[in-house]
C-alpha cells in the first residue's frame, strides 16, 4: 500500500511533474490542453497543465508539462500512458521529472490559490467533507488630508467533521480609496471582503495535511487505476494493473477502449467510472 502526504502548497518537486510529447494533431492548443487534462486527471488531481507547440515534429505537433500534487499518482500516470496510442499519437512519450533537487525546490512553500484549495479538498474529502466559517471580520476606515484607506481583517475556520479536525487562518488586506471616484466605498469594501476571505481560506488550508493511505478499486488480481472519456472519439479508456500470480511484480496493461466498437455500452463505461474509488484519505492539522 502506498502512503503519501499531500499538502495544500504549490507542488514544486520534480517527481510530481510529467513531460509529454510526440502529440501529432491539428487541434488547437486549447483543445489539446483539455484532452491532456482529461487523460492525466483520471490518475489524480492536477495542479497544472501547460501545452506548447513542438516544432521538431513533422508535421508540427504539441508537447505538454503536467504537474500532480502526488508523486505516486504522477509515477502511475507515466507508467500507464508512456508508449500507448493516446492523444493523437501512435506512441505517446511521457517522462517523469528527475528526483534531483533543483533551484525551484529550494524556494519556500507557496500556499495554493483558494480555487486550487477547494478543488483539492473536494477531490479527496468530498464536497460535504469540509466546511468553512467566518469567525470574525474587522473593518477599519482611516482618512487623512492626503488619502483614505480601508483595512479589513478576517479569521476563518475550516472544519473536517469526518476526521474531527478544525483549523483557522487569518488575513489582513488594505487598500486606498481611489481619488478619481472610479470605485465607491461600498464597492471597495465588497472587493476587499472577497479578497481577505480567500486569503484567510488559503492560510487555513496551509495548516492541513492529507495522508493518502491506499488506492485502486480491485477485483481478484486486477486493479483499476484510471478511467477517462475521449471527447473526440466518444470512447472510454481504462487502465489497470495486473499482478502476476506467484510474483510480487506488476505489469501495466491497457484495457480495450469502451465504445461502440468494443461491445461495451456507454452506460457500462460510466458505471465502471463510478465504481472507481478515490484514494483512502485521512486529514490532519499541522502542529
C-alpha positions, 0 to 999 in steps of 0.5 A: 500500500502506498502512503503519501502526504499531500499538502495544500502548497504549490507542488514544486518537486520534480517527481510530481511533474510529467513531460509529454510529447510526440502529440501529432494533431491539428487541434488547437492548443486549447483543445489539446490542453483539455484532452491532456487534462482529461487523460492525466486527471483520471490518475489524480488531481492536477495542479497544472497543465501547460501545452506548447507547440513542438516544432521538431515534429513533422508535421508540427505537433504539441508537447505538454508539462503536467504537474500532480500534487502526488508523486505516486499518482504522477509515477502511475500516470507515466507508467500507464500512458508512456508508449500507448496510442493516446492523444493523437499519437501512435506512441505517446512519450511521457517522462517523469521529472528527475528526483534531483533537487533543483533551484525551484525546490529550494524556494519556500512553500507557496500556499495554493490559490483558494480555487486550487484549495477547494478543488483539492479538498473536494477531490479527496474529502468530498464536497460535504467533507469540509466546511468553512466559517467566518469567525470574525471580520474587522473593518477599519476606515482611516482618512487623512488630508492626503488619502483614505484607506480601508483595512479589513481583517478576517479569521476563518475556520475550516472544519473536517467533521469526518476526521474531527479536525478544525483549523483557522487562518487569518488575513489582513488586506488594505487598500486606498480609496481611489481619488478619481471616484472610479470605485465607491466605498461600498464597492471597495469594501465588497472587493476587499471582503472577497479578497481577505476571505480567500486569503484567510481560506488559503492560510487555513488550508496551509495548516492541513495535511492529507495522508493518502493511505491506499488506492485502486478499486480491485477485483481478484488480481486486477486493479483499476487505476484510471478511467477517462472519456475521449471527447473526440472519439466518444470512447472510454479508456481504462487502465489497470494493473495486473499482478502476476500470480506467484510474483510480487511484480506488476505489469501495466496493461491497457484495457480495450477502449469502451465504445461502440466498437468494443461491445461495451455500452456507454452506460457500462463505461460510466458505471465502471467510472463510478465504481472507481474509488478515490484514494483512502484519505485521512486529514490532519492539522499541522502542529 
